[in-house]
Amino acid sequence: MLSIGSNINEVRIDGSLKALSRDMSAFHEFGLSAAEITVHGLDAIRNGRLDRRRTADTRALLDDFPFRYSVHAPNSLNLMDQHNGGLHTDVLMASLEFSAEIGAEVMVYHPGRFLVEEEFGVRGPITLERAEEERLLELEATILQEAADKFPMVVIAMENARPYLHHSPYCYAELPGKLLAQVNRINRDNVRINLDFGHLHMAAKFYDLEEVAEVGAIAPLIAHCHVHDNFGNPVYHTEKQQTHQIPFGKGDSHMPVGWGDIPFRDLLARFICSYHGMLICELRGRYFEQTRESAESLAVILKELGAEQ
């Protein structure tokens, strides 16, 4: 059975369990049935180590609500890191342990980046030799195989990435076909795909992809979904202010469903009848008041498609 939920925005809660409880109560009032917890929004991992007391307190709080749970690993986690790879592996393992401890079904992971956004301002676009790209892909795959084997109760959902003007392709997962190939390389039942509708829409425009066909190709491996809207127009990494981007239809807006031009019906139709996971309305904190609206708009589309909720 499908579950519609939303993300606990890490900026809104900013490490506060009281704020987490506030937003969880609001989700319950909105009629949601799932929530995605940002481990980095709770300060549950510090320097690669899990804070077990904070994790236990979080679990006790979450147990008071009737939700299915997923977890989002820290955005900066990069298993292709060339400077401090051991620490990134530690953060991955701590994120999975946190996920298991709170009873989350899924942990979302941003696939490895050849060049991380934090370095965009000091490095231009990079072009890797095929051998070096293959080495990094194999490095990530090996770590994820070990992690998947250690935490078989948690699905590691690898998320398709958004493109950036000037610096793409900074990440192989901008292209769903390459993400699919990496998941197949890892070859673990609990390593699958998190379909991010907003990122796909941007990649489709940037790389001239047919997004419905792209979803059809990855459909068998979709285990989790981030559902949010935009107009598909990528930006430079320096463009951060949402109020400046939205009038021009630019950026990874994370707006409520129906506010942009993503063809949700066509995309969902490719896999939703056999999908039993969560559909997380991953909205920016500025849209918290529209969470119920987004969930209801998504529910209307699902009903039209005959999907059971």
C-alpha positions as CSV (number, residue, x, y, z in Angstrom):
1,M,0.0,0.0,0.0
2,L,1.3,3.5,-0.8
3,S,2.1,6.0,1.9
4,I,2.2,9.8,1.3
5,G,4.4,11.7,3.6
6,S,6.8,14.6,3.8
7,N,10.3,15.4,4.8
8,I,11.4,16.8,8.2
9,N,13.3,19.8,7.0
10,E,16.7,20.0,8.7
11,V,16.8,23.8,8.7
12,R,13.4,24.0,10.4
13,I,14.3,21.7,13.2
14,D,18.0,22.7,13.5
15,G,18.9,20.0,16.0
16,S,15.8,20.5,18.2
17,L,13.8,17.5,19.3
18,K,11.1,19.9,20.4
19,A,10.9,21.3,16.8
20,L,10.9,17.7,15.5
21,S,7.9,16.9,17.7
22,R,6.1,20.1,16.6
23,D,6.5,19.2,12.9
24,M,5.6,15.5,13.4
25,S,2.4,16.6,15.1
26,A,1.6,18.9,12.2
27,F,2.2,16.0,9.8
28,H,-0.3,13.9,11.7
29,E,-2.8,16.7,11.6
30,F,-2.3,17.0,7.8
31,G,-3.3,13.4,7.4
32,L,0.1,12.1,6.3
33,S,1.2,8.5,6.8
34,A,5.0,8.7,6.3
35,A,7.8,11.0,7.3
36,E,11.4,11.3,6.2
37,I,13.9,12.1,9.0
38,T,17.0,14.0,8.2
39,V,19.7,12.5,10.5
40,H,21.9,15.6,10.0
41,G,19.0,17.8,11.2
42,L,19.1,16.1,14.6
43,D,22.9,16.3,15.3
44,A,22.7,12.5,15.8
45,I,26.1,12.0,14.0
46,R,29.1,13.9,15.1
47,N,32.5,13.4,13.3
48,G,31.3,10.1,12.0
49,R,30.0,8.7,15.2
50,L,26.4,8.0,16.1
51,D,25.1,9.7,19.3
52,R,23.2,6.8,20.8
53,R,21.5,8.9,23.4
54,R,20.2,11.3,20.8
55,T,19.2,8.4,18.7
56,A,17.3,6.7,21.5
57,D,15.5,10.0,22.3
58,T,14.5,10.4,18.7
59,R,13.2,6.8,18.5
60,A,11.1,7.4,21.6
61,L,9.6,10.5,20.1
62,L,8.9,8.9,16.7
63,D,7.3,5.9,18.4
64,D,4.4,8.2,19.5
65,F,3.4,8.6,15.8
66,P,1.7,6.1,13.4
67,F,4.1,6.7,10.5
68,R,6.2,4.7,8.1
69,Y,9.7,6.2,8.3
70,S,12.6,6.9,5.9
71,V,15.9,8.6,6.7
72,H,17.9,11.0,4.6
73,A,21.7,10.6,5.0
74,P,23.7,13.8,5.2
75,N,23.8,15.7,1.9
76,S,27.6,16.1,1.9
77,L,28.2,12.4,2.3
78,N,30.4,11.4,-0.7
79,L,31.8,7.9,-1.0
80,M,34.1,9.1,-3.8
81,D,35.8,11.6,-1.5
82,Q,39.5,11.7,-2.2
83,H,40.7,13.4,0.9
84,N,39.0,11.8,3.9
85,G,37.2,8.8,2.6
86,G,37.3,6.9,5.8
87,L,35.2,9.6,7.6
88,H,32.6,9.5,4.8
89,T,32.3,5.7,5.2
90,D,31.9,6.2,8.9
91,V,29.1,8.7,8.3
92,L,27.4,6.2,5.9
93,M,27.5,3.4,8.5
94,A,26.3,5.7,11.3
95,S,23.4,6.9,9.1
96,L,22.4,3.3,8.5
97,E,22.7,2.4,12.2
98,F,20.5,5.4,13.0
99,S,18.0,4.2,10.4
100,A,17.9,0.7,11.8
101,E,17.6,2.0,15.4
102,I,14.5,4.2,14.6
103,G,12.8,1.5,12.5
104,A,13.2,3.3,9.2
105,E,12.5,1.1,6.1
106,V,14.7,3.2,3.7
107,M,17.7,5.4,3.9
108,V,18.2,7.9,1.0
109,Y,21.8,8.3,-0.2
110,H,23.1,10.9,-2.6
111,P,25.4,8.9,-5.0
112,G,29.1,9.7,-5.3
113,R,30.2,12.9,-6.9
114,F,33.3,13.3,-9.0
115,L,33.3,16.9,-8.0
116,V,31.4,18.1,-4.9
117,E,29.4,21.3,-4.8
118,E,31.5,22.6,-2.0
119,E,34.5,22.8,-4.5
120,F,32.6,24.3,-7.4
121,G,33.8,27.8,-6.5
122,V,37.5,26.8,-6.5
123,R,37.6,24.3,-9.3
124,G,36.1,24.4,-12.8
125,P,34.4,21.5,-14.5
126,I,36.4,18.3,-14.5
127,T,36.8,15.6,-17.1
128,L,37.9,12.3,-15.8
129,E,39.7,9.6,-17.8
130,R,37.5,6.5,-18.2
131,A,39.8,4.5,-15.9
132,E,39.6,7.0,-13.1
133,E,35.8,7.2,-13.4
134,E,35.6,3.4,-13.3
135,R,37.9,3.4,-10.2
136,L,35.6,5.8,-8.3
137,L,32.5,3.9,-9.3
138,E,34.1,0.6,-8.1
139,L,35.1,2.3,-4.9
140,E,31.6,3.4,-4.2
141,A,30.1,0.1,-5.1
142,T,32.4,-1.9,-2.8
143,I,31.6,0.3,0.2
144,L,27.9,0.1,-0.5
145,Q,28.0,-3.7,-0.9
146,E,29.6,-3.9,2.5
147,A,27.1,-1.5,4.0
148,A,24.1,-3.3,2.5
149,D,25.4,-6.6,3.8
150,K,25.8,-5.2,7.3
151,F,22.3,-3.6,7.4
152,P,20.1,-5.9,5.4
153,M,17.0,-4.5,7.1
154,V,17.4,-1.1,5.6
155,V,17.0,-0.3,1.9
156,I,19.7,2.0,0.6
157,A,17.9,4.2,-1.9
158,M,20.3,5.9,-4.3
159,E,18.9,9.2,-5.5
160,N,19.2,10.6,-9.1
161,A,21.0,13.9,-9.1
162,R,20.2,17.4,-10.4
163,P,22.4,19.0,-13.0
164,Y,24.2,22.4,-12.6
165,L,25.1,24.9,-15.3
166,H,28.9,24.9,-16.0
167,H,29.9,22.1,-13.6
168,S,27.9,19.1,-14.9
169,P,28.5,16.3,-15.2
170,Y,29.8,16.5,-11.7
171,C,27.9,13.3,-10.8
172,Y,27.1,10.2,-12.8
173,A,23.7,10.0,-11.2
174,E,22.5,13.0,-13.1
175,L,21.7,10.4,-15.8
176,P,19.2,7.8,-14.7
177,G,20.7,5.2,-17.0
178,K,24.1,5.5,-15.3
179,L,22.5,5.3,-11.9
180,L,20.8,2.1,-12.9
181,A,24.1,0.7,-14.1
182,Q,25.7,1.5,-10.8
183,V,22.8,-0.1,-8.8
184,N,23.2,-3.2,-11.0
185,R,26.9,-3.2,-10.4
186,I,26.3,-3.2,-6.6
187,N,23.9,-6.1,-7.0
188,R,22.3,-6.1,-3.6
189,D,18.6,-6.6,-3.0
190,N,18.5,-3.8,-0.5
191,V,20.3,-1.2,-2.8
192,R,17.8,0.4,-5.0
193,I,16.7,3.8,-6.5
194,N,15.1,6.8,-5.0
195,L,13.3,8.6,-7.8
196,D,13.6,12.3,-7.3
197,F,11.0,13.8,-9.7
198,G,12.4,17.3,-9.5
199,H,15.9,16.3,-10.3
200,L,14.7,14.1,-13.1
201,H,12.8,17.0,-14.7
202,M,15.9,19.2,-14.6
203,A,18.1,16.5,-16.0
204,A,15.6,15.8,-18.8
205,K,15.8,19.4,-20.0
206,F,19.6,19.7,-19.5
207,Y,20.5,16.5,-21.3
208,D,17.5,16.3,-23.7
209,L,16.1,13.1,-22.1
210,E,12.6,11.7,-22.5
211,E,11.7,11.6,-18.9
212,V,8.8,9.2,-19.1
213,A,11.0,6.7,-20.9
214,E,13.8,7.2,-18.3
215,V,11.3,6.3,-15.5
216,G,10.2,3.3,-17.4
217,A,13.7,2.0,-17.7
218,I,14.4,2.3,-13.9
219,A,10.9,1.4,-12.7
220,P,11.8,-2.2,-11.5
221,L,14.3,-0.7,-9.1
222,I,12.4,2.2,-7.7
223,A,12.0,1.7,-3.9
224,H,11.4,5.3,-2.7
225,C,10.3,8.6,-4.2
226,H,10.8,12.3,-3.6
227,V,7.9,14.2,-5.0
228,H,8.3,18.0,-5.5
229,D,7.8,20.4,-8.4
230,N,9.8,22.8,-10.5
231,F,10.1,24.2,-14.0
232,G,13.1,22.1,-15.0
233,N,15.6,24.9,-15.5
234,P,19.1,24.4,-14.0
235,V,21.1,27.1,-12.4
236,Y,24.7,28.0,-11.5
237,H,25.8,26.7,-8.1
238,T,26.0,30.4,-6.9
239,E,22.2,30.9,-7.4
240,K,20.8,30.0,-4.0
241,Q,18.1,32.6,-3.2
242,Q,14.7,31.0,-3.9
243,T,12.8,34.3,-4.1
244,H,15.1,35.4,-7.0
245,Q,14.9,32.1,-8.9
246,I,11.1,31.4,-8.7
247,P,9.9,34.4,-10.8
248,F,12.0,33.0,-13.7
249,G,11.2,29.3,-13.2
250,K,14.7,28.4,-12.3
251,G,16.3,26.0,-9.9
252,D,15.6,22.9,-7.9
253,S,12.7,24.6,-6.2
254,H,11.2,21.8,-4.1
255,M,7.8,23.4,-4.5
256,P,4.4,21.7,-3.7
257,V,3.0,19.3,-6.3
258,G,1.2,21.3,-9.0
259,W,3.2,24.5,-8.6
260,G,5.6,23.7,-11.5
261,D,5.2,21.8,-14.8
262,I,6.4,18.3,-13.9
263,P,4.2,15.7,-15.7
264,F,3.5,13.7,-12.5
265,R,0.6,11.7,-14.0
266,D,2.6,10.4,-16.9
267,L,5.7,9.6,-14.8
268,L,3.7,7.9,-12.0
269,A,1.8,5.9,-14.5
270,R,5.0,4.0,-15.5
271,F,5.4,2.3,-12.1
272,I,2.8,3.2,-9.5
273,C,0.5,0.2,-9.9
274,S,3.3,-2.1,-8.7
275,Y,4.8,0.3,-6.2
276,H,4.2,-0.1,-2.4
277,G,6.6,2.4,-1.0
278,M,6.6,5.9,0.3
279,L,5.9,9.1,-1.7
280,I,7.7,11.8,0.2
281,C,6.7,15.4,-0.6
282,E,10.2,16.8,-0.2
283,L,9.5,20.5,0.2
284,R,11.7,23.3,1.2
285,G,11.0,24.7,4.7
286,R,9.5,27.8,3.2
287,Y,6.6,25.7,1.9
288,F,5.8,24.0,5.2
289,E,2.3,25.6,5.3
290,Q,1.6,24.0,1.9
291,T,2.5,20.5,2.9
292,R,-1.1,19.4,3.2
293,E,-1.9,21.0,-0.2
294,S,1.0,19.1,-1.8
295,A,-0.1,15.8,-0.3
296,E,-3.7,16.3,-1.3
297,S,-2.7,17.2,-4.9
298,L,-0.6,14.1,-5.1
299,A,-3.5,12.0,-3.7
300,V,-5.8,13.2,-6.4
301,I,-3.3,12.1,-9.1
302,L,-2.9,8.7,-7.5
303,K,-6.7,8.2,-7.4
304,E,-7.0,9.1,-11.0
305,L,-4.4,6.4,-11.8
306,G,-6.2,3.8,-9.7
307,A,-3.4,3.5,-7.2
308,E,-4.4,2.1,-3.8
309,Q,-3.6,4.4,-0.8
